[in-house]
């Protein structure tokens, strides 16, 4: 556990320590014109976007996923069940944000950070951010070994690379590493790699179509299902409303990347929405 904590927080603190140097560089580059609003929210559909919480603001997000639609009207296409996640993030400055969240699915808490390494501008062709997350699953367990804190931890790391091609089209790729401290079977891999792809197509001034998916890199077991989500962003002044259809109910990283279960052919899909509200400090 210690080496992963050192890795995650070492990256955060070392980059925070470079703020003065980066500020000086920015002052020397006054002619640089940054590209803004590559995406309208800090999520594309399920996945993280290149966007950070704005400086000196709190961003509260509700991520709601209904149950499977496979039972049709019997449970109102999944309306009778839901998995809900809340997260609260703070923009330290225009390059660093951090936050924490809690999901009802497996009663999972997580702490995370997003660090902007490069911003697209008239001299830089794309934006890059580093996202890191530590998940703690808190379901009650009778087995003393699996109940230990160290065996409840999962670490997620993503490099987010995005480009806004014009006012209507933005694309992002996401090399991803997920590390589980404890796996179900001895032969299962602790480290899982994937490549995420996401995008946004603007339809009107306040509405866009979004999509994301993750392609596995390396072997997975026979039960693995590739995750995907298709959604719509609606900007309404004080907040962004995102509605979606996806094949995964979880909305934290290891869940939506590695634990999708749905398929179109059996209608095992999930309706969901994200609501983002920003509070100035």
RACOR-V383663 format. One record per helix or strand of 3 or more residues. SS is the DSSP state (alpha for helix, beta for strand). FROM is the first residue (numbers start at 1). LEN is the number of residues. If there is no record, write none. Layout:
SS&FROM&LEN + SS&FROM&LEN
This chain:
alpha&2&15 + alpha&19&10 + beta&57&12 + alpha&72&4 + beta&82&10 + beta&96&8 + alpha&105&3 + beta&108&11 + beta&127&11 + alpha&144&4 + alpha&149&4 + beta&153&12 + beta&169&12 + beta&191&12 + beta&207&11 + beta&228&8 + beta&239&8 + alpha&253&6 + beta&270&11
